[in-house]
Amino acid sequence: MNQLHAMRTFCCIVESQGFSAAAERLGTVHSSVSRQLKHLETALGVRLIHRNTRRLSLTEAGEQYYAACVDILQRIDSAALAVTHQQDRPSGLLRISAPLVTGTLELANWLPAFQLRFPEVQIDLSCSDPFVDLIAERFDVALRICGPLEDSSLVARLLHVSPMVLVASGAYVQRRGLPRSAPDLMVHQLLAYASKSPWLLQSEKGEAFAVAPGSGFRTDTITALYAAALSGSGIAAFTQATVQADLMAGRLVRILPEYTLGTRHYYALYPHAQLLPAKVRVFVEFMTQHYRAE
């Protein structure tokens, strides 16, 4: 016996004041309604309804059980309505995992506009470069900046492919001069982030050049690298998406624009493709549109 279904049938019998009327409301037949009530009474071990050929009435146990059923079913229906409403309308807490560069340098470019458009979504943003376990740590979505993503059980939405570019402040260029070719970098201050790997520059013509950064400055935090570049300490490499606003505002200038250091892929990762909550769906779409405009 489906107890929830039997409870609804019982309430419908009471409210319809008859088996035939209840069957019509439920879209079934008299015998099915009668059978549901019988199963329910047998399971409870009490009679709920006095019935004869003319009328029916609730027993004392039936009155108590009916009141309890109405309360339970209303709570169930309210909970279902709330969840469905949340699924249809972007609202609630959205837990996001993002790399440090997003939280420190790119967040101001998109967060205010997102919150203005979806004021009922509350953001909980955690910034760290190591990948997190979305399910175990209860994140709704993760943003990742990396090379082509390996196979994963997560759904991966490619948001953007951004070239890695060289930049420096105007003050640095004024003081040290503008490199005219890749070999010119050998006499410049090259700011390194974390890895000791050389920069592998690739030109639009297919030319390649390797140079080792970090002889005078190396850091393991993106904020320090960014601050050093802005302050005029030297030339640094970032994704173009990260420094686009600075390039447009003139805070940084592009160095050797005919060269890139490969590309980085921006991904949105989330656990499930089906029945995606509205808050996750609109966030992923918003980020797609944001990076598409870069």
N, C-alpha and C positions, 0 to 999 in steps of 0.2 A: 504493500500500500504506500502510495505517495502521500505522506501525512500533510504536507503543505497543500496539495491539491484537494485532499479530503476536507481540510479546514475551510478552504474557500467554498467548497460545495456546501458544507454545513451552514456557513454564514449566508450563502445565497438562498438556501431553503428557508431559513428564518426570515430573511428580508423580503422574500417573494411570497411568503405565507403559503407555500405549497410546492409539491414535487414537480408538477407539470410546468408551473411558471418558472421554477428554478432551472429546469431542463431547457426551456426556451431561451432564457437569458444566457445560459452557458453553451448553447449550441449543441446540446446532446439530447439523449432520450430519458424518459421517466425512469426506466429500469436501471440506467447507469447512475443516476442521482441517488436512487434508493440503495443501490449496492455500495456506493461510496459511504453513505451514512451508516449502513450496517457494519462495514469494515471498521469505521472509526469508533463506533460504540463497542464493538468487540475488542478492539485494541485498548480502549480506555477501561473497559469492564463496567460501564454504566450506561443507562439509557439517557439519551439527550433530549429526545422529542417524544411526546405522546402523540400518536396519530390514530385517526379513525377515518371513516369514509367522508366525513364532512369538514373536519378541521384538524389542525395540529397545534400543539402548544409545547413550550419548553418545560422540561423538568427543572427542579432546583439546580441539579448538576449541569443541565443544559444552559441555564441562564449564566452560571459562573463561567462555563467553558466558552460561551458565545462572547462574553465581555473580554475574556482573555484573548480569544481569536482575533477580535476586532483590533485590539491593541497591537498584537504581534504582526498582523497583516499590514496594518498602517505603517508600522516601523519598517517592515521589509519593503513596502512600496516606496516609502520616503527615501530609504537608502538607495534603492535602485534608481529613483528619479535623480537624486543628487549625483550619483556616479555617471549617469547618462548625460546629465547637464554639463558636468565637468568634461566629459568626453567631447561634447559638441562645442563648448565655449572655452577658449584658452583661459585657464585660471589655476590657482594653486601654486605650490612650491615647485620650482624647476631647479634641480640640482645639476650643475654643469662642472665637468672637469676640463681644464684647459691648460696649455703650456704657459710657462712664465711670460713668454713674449706676448701672448694674447692679453694676459691680465695686466701687464705693466705698460705695454706700448700700444696695443690695438683696441683695448676695451673702450676707451673714450670715443673711438670712431663709430661704434655701433650700439653700445649699451643704452645711452640716453634715448635714441630713436626707437629702440625696441620697447623700452619701458613706457614710452609715451604712447605707442601704438597698442600695447597690451598691458594696461595698468593693473589688471587682476592677476598677473603672473608675478610671483615673488622669486627673485633670483638668489640662489645660493651658489656662489662661484668659488671653486677650489682650484688654485693654480700650482701646478707642479709638472716638471718635465717627464718623470717616469710614468709609464702607462699604469693606469689603475684598473682594478677589477670592477667594472661597472655594476655588475649584479651584486657581488659581495658587499660593495661599499655603497650600494643604493644610489648610484648616479643615474639620472635620466638620459643624459647625453654627454659625449666627450668630443672636444675639438682636438685634432692632432695635426701637427705640421711635421712631415717626414717625407721620405722617398716613397715610391710605390708601396702600398700597404700589402703585407702578407695576408694569406688566407686567414679568416677569423670566423668564429661563430656569430660575431656581431654584424649588424647591418652597417655598411660603410657607404656614405653619400659623399662623393667627391664635390667639394665646394669650389675649389680654385686650384690652379697650377701657377705658382709664382716663381719668376726667376730670382736667383740670388745675385745681388748687385753690390758693387763697391761704392761707398759713399764717404764723404768727409765734410767737415764744416767749411764755410767760406773763409773763416779765419785761418784754418790750417792751409788751405790752398794759397791764400795770399802770402803766408809766411814761407811755405816750402815749395810752392809752384805746383802746376797741374801736370800730372804724368801724361805724356803724349803717346806712349806705347807701353806694352806689358813689361818689357825689361826695365823701364824707368821705375817700376815699383821697388826694385832692389835697393834704391837709395832713399826710400820713404819709410816712415814709421807705420808699420802694419799691425793693427790691433787684433789679437787672437782671442777667440772664444773657446775655452775648454780643450778641444782636441788639438793635438800637436801635428795633425795631418796638414800637408801643404795645400794651398789654394790651387785648384786646377781651373785656370781660366780658359774659356772657349769663346772664340770669336765668331761673328756671323759668317765668316768665310771658311770656318772649319779649322782655323789655327788654334793650337793649344799651347799653354804656357803654365809652368808650375812655379810657385813662389812660396816660401815658408814665412808665415806671419808670426808675430809674437816675440820678436827679438827684444823689444823694449817694453811690451805690455801684453799680459795675458790674464784672463779672468774666467771664472766659472759661473758668472751670473750675467744674464743678458742686460739687466739694468745698468750694471757697471760698464759694460761694453758700450751701451747706448750713450750713457753720460760722458764717457771718454771721447766718443766720436763727436758729440755735440760741443764739447768743451774745446775741441781743436787739438786733441792729443794725437790724432792720426787717421788712417784710413781703415774702415771696418766693412765687414760683409753682413748684409741682412737680406731677408726676402724683400722684394720690392713692395709687397703689400704692407709690410711692417713700417717702412719709411716713406710711403707714398705721400702722406700728409706733410711730412717734413720737407720732402723735395718740392712739393707744390708751394709751400710757405717760404722756401728759401733758407730754411734752417740747416739743410744739408744739400750738397751738390753731388751729382753722379760723377763717378770717376771711371774713365775708360768705358763709356756707354756702349761701345761696340763689343764688349766682352761681358759674359755672365759666368757664374760659378755653378752652372747646372740649375736645376729647379727643385722646388719643394711643393709637395701636395698638401692641400688643406682638406681634411676630412671631418665629417660629422659621423660619429659612431653611436649607435643605440642598439638595445638588445633585441627588439622585435619590429618587424615591418607591419604586421597585421594589428589592427585595433590600437594604433598608435595614439597616445593621448594628444589632445588638441594643443596643449602647451608645448609638447615636443615637436609636433608637426609644424606649427607656425614658427618656432625658433629655427628649425632647420631651413625652412623656406626663406626666412628673413636673412639668415647668414648666406644662403646661396645667392640671393639678390644683392646683398652687400658686396660680396667678393666678386660677383660678376661685373659690378660697376667699377672695380679697381682698374 
